[in-house]
Amino acid sequence: MSHSIGIINCLIIVVLFLLSACTSQPKVANTATSDFYSDMVQWSLQRGTGLSSEFPAGDVRSSYILRDSKDTANNSPIVLVLGGSEGGTLKSRTLAKAIIANGYSVASIAYHQAPGTPPYVKEIPIESIVKRIKDVSTDDKGNQRCVAILGVSKGAELALLIAAYTDFADATIAVVPSSVVWQSNQITLARNSSWRVNDEPLPFVEYPWFSRGMFAYLTKGPIEARALHEAGIENTKILEQASIPVERISKPVLLQGAKLDSVWQSHEMSQDIMERVNNKNPDHQFTLLSYELDHFLTLYEEPVDDALKFITETFDRNPRCKGN
């Protein structure tokens, strides 16, 4: 009986795979990879300004695409926010206002599933995202502000990759992060990496097709994808190649793990990151904080306060950031 149930479950998963592969997807502009993100959407806040929408009142897009208004008189440090696999810009205005209240400018950048960006996190070149971050964080006089990149979930995976491969950010905050590069979130029979560096796809951990975790993901959505990620990371053969090379990061990093995470094992993967840097780079500047909370740490006061305290202390120790 159990064997028959297993076969039925496998057949159901195959059907769901095929349905997901055949579902029509939003079209994106056919632009060259090098300028894929030249019009990347973002919203931003500056000290002394408010949120200003580019779209008419009532337009559904106005909730996540807001004008980038640069404050030419203020060269304050800026916090760049990268959201997760839900796409678009991070919707947490609470987080944005908290950052502003601490004296920093803030901008959230969409890297997929928004106008002008791809529908999936599929071999996205991180250099294009860094270029957009540099554009947003440079004032009208051409001065580069001090930058903290705060990535949440899939955005934390991206933030750590940016820190590892570019050394651009003065501080990195990885909220419920991954320790490895994962397969693209376009679940089809074809497999692709989520990211590209130097025009080459990064090695990645595959999602196991025939598993209870995949069935849960396809039926319940990413909110219940922990079992899928736990099954994927059991493939130890690819872990070293797919691991984010965090030991290359020379700037301060804050990891925030959630012990009750149902999306993926962010607490355990944060511990894996700490173990890797402890073994490979004893002089690292990583800090790990874990919470008895779920995946959505930016909705809670304590993790947000801890992140802002880390940003402030990091900027205060950096002579380049003082007095801005």
N, C-alpha and C positions, 0 to 999 in steps of 0.2 A: 504493500500500500504506500509506504513512504517513498519507494522508488518511483511509483506512478505520479505522486504529488510533485516530486522533484522534476520530472519530465514536463509536467504541466506548467510549473513555474518557469522553467527555461523557455518554453514556447511562448508564454505570456511576455516574457522579457524581450524575446526576439521581435514579437509583434509591436511592442511599444517602441523598440529601437527604430523599426522601419517607419512607424508613424511619425516619430520625431524627426527622422531624416527627410520625410516627404512634406512636412509642414512648411507652408510658404513663409518666407522670412522677409523682413524689411530690406529694401534695396538701399545700397550706399553708393556714393559717387565713385566712379572708376578713376581714381587718382593714383599717381605714382606713390610708392611706399615712402619716398623721401619727404613728400609734403602731405602725407595722409592727414596730418593733424594741424595743417596750417590754419584751419578755421575751427579748431577744437572749442567746443562750447564750455563755458565756465560761469560761475557767479562769483562775485567777490564783494567784500566789505572793506572799507577803510575806516580808520578812526575818524569819528565825526560825521560819517555818512550813513545812509540807510540802505536797505535792500531796494533795488530799482529794477523793475521788470522791463525786458525789451518788447514784451507782447501785451496786447490789450487786456484789460481786466476780464477775467473769466476764461481766458485762453488756457487750456490745460498745460501748455508748455511753461507758462509763467511760474509754475511751482518749482521748476528746477533749472531753468535757463535765465540767468539774471545778468545784468550789464556789468562788464568789467570797468569800473570807474577808478582810474588811477588818481591818487592824491599827490600832486606834484610837490606840494609843500611839506610832505611828510615822508621821510625815508625810513619809517619804522620797520623792524624785522617783520617778515611775513610768514604765515603758516599756510602751506599748500595741502589741501585735503583731497585724498583719493578714496572714493567709495569702493564698494565691493561688486560682487557678481550680479547684483540687481541692475547695474548699469546707470547711465546718467550721472548727474552730480549728486554728492551726498546730500540727503534731504534734511539733515539735522541742523536747523537754524539755531537750536539751543546750543549746540557745540560752537557754532560760528559766533554767536553773541558772547559766549563765555570767553572765547579767544580775544574778541574785541575788548571785552571788559578788562582784560589783562594787558592791554596796551599794544596789541599787535594787529596788523592787517591780516586778512584771511581770504583765500580764494579756493574754491572747489572746482576741480577739472574733471570733465567726463572723458573717458578714454574708450568707451564702447556703449552701444545701445542708446545713442542720442544723435540728433541731426549732425551730419558731417563726420560721424565715427562709425566703425563697423558694428554689426549686430551682436557679435560674440567676442570673447577674449580668445582670439585665434591668431597665433604668431604675430602679435602686435610688437612692432619695433620700439623698444624702450627709449631709443635715442630721440624719436619724434616727440614722445611725451616730455622728456627732459628739455627739449628745445622749447616746447610750449611753456613749461614751468619757468625757464629762464626769461622768456618774453614777458610773462605775467609779473615776475619778481624784479624786473628792471624798471627803475623809475624813468620819468620823462627826460631826465638829465643824463641818462645812460649809466647810472650807478646801480650796481648789483646789491640788492638788499641781502641781509642775513636771512637764511631760509631754513625752516623746519618743515619736513615732509611728514604728514600724519596720514598713514594708510590704514584702512579698516578692512579686515577680512581679505578678499582678493586684492584689494588695494594695499594691504600690508605686505603681501607677497611681492607686489610690484615695488613698493617703497624700499624693501630690503634689497631687491635686485638693482634698483637705481643707486643705492648707497654702495653696493658691492662693485658695480661696473663703472660708475662715473665719479664717485667721490665728490658729488656736487653739493649735497645738502650739508648744512652745518649741524643739523640734528635730525634724527629719524625716530618716529614713534610708530611702532608696529602694533596695532590693536587687533587682537585675536588673529595672529599671523600664522603662516605656514612656514615650515622649515625646508620645503622642497618646491620645485616647479611642478605644477599639475598639468594634466591634459586639458586641452581647450574645453570650455563649457558648452560647446556645440556637440551634443551627444549623438553621434552617428557611428556607422560602422567604420568610417575612416577616422584615424587618430592623428591629432596634431598637437604640437606644443602650444602653450598659451602665449609664449613670448619669443621674440627674436633679439639677438644682440649681434652687432656687426654683420647684419643681414643673414645670420645663421640661426635656425631654430634651436632653442635650448633643450637639452635632454629633459625628459619629463616622466613623472609617474603616471601610468595608465590607470584608468578606471576599469575594474574587472567587469566584463560584460555579464557573465552569468553568476550573479551573487545576490544575496538577500539585500545587500546594500544598494545595488543598482535598482532592484525592484522598489525599494522604499523611496529612492530618489525620484524615480519616474512616476510613482503614484502619489507621493506626498510632497514632492518638490524639494528644493535645496535646504529648506528649514530642517529636514530630517535626513541629512546626507552624511552624518557622522560615520555610520556603519560602512558606507561606500568608501570614504577616505581611509578608514581603518583597514579595510580589505586591500585597498590599493597600496598602502605603505608596507604591507607584509611582503611585497616583492622586493626583498633585500638586494637583489642583483642590480637594480637600477638606482638604489638610494644614493650611493656616493656620487654618481654622475648627475643625478637630478637635484641633489642638495644645493641650496643657495649658498654660494661661497662667502658666507658671512665673515669668515676670518680675514677677508680682504678689507673690511670696513674699518677705517681709522677714526671716524668721528663718533660722537656719543649716540647710543641707540637705547631706546626704552622698549621693552617687550611687555605687552599686557595680555596675559592669558586668562581664559575663562574656564573654570573647572566644570561648569555645568553646560558646556557648549554642546548643542545638538547638531550644529552644521558641520563642524570638523573638530578634531582634537587639538584645539589651539593651546591649551595648557601643556599638554604632552609635547607638542611640536616646539613650543617655546623652550621647554626644558632641553629638547634635542639641540636647539640652536645654542643654548648656553654651554652644553657639553662640548659642542663642536668648537666654539671659540675658546673655551678653556683649554682644550687639547691642542689647538693649532695656533692660537694667538693669545698667550697669557697676558699681554699688555692691552687687551681689548678694553673698550669703554661701554660695555653692555650692562644693562640693569634689567632684571626680570621682576615683575609684579604680577601676582595671580590673584584671582578673585573667585569667591563662591557665588558666581553669577553666570548668566547665560551669554550667548554669543553677542548680544547687543549692548556692549559695554558703554558706548557713547550716550546711551539713554540714562546712565546712572551717574550720580554726582561724584562719588569717590573716584572712579577711574578717570573721569574728565578732569577733576581737580589734580590728580596725580600727574596726568599728562601735561597740564599747564605748568605745574610746579617744575617738572623736568625741563620743559622748554625754557622757562624763565632762568633757572639755574644754569643751563647750558649757555644761553645767550650772555648771561652776566659774567661767565668765565671767559668769554671770547672777546678779546680787546676790539676786534673788528665790529662787534655788535653793540658795544657800549655807546651810549649817548645818542642813539638813533630815536 
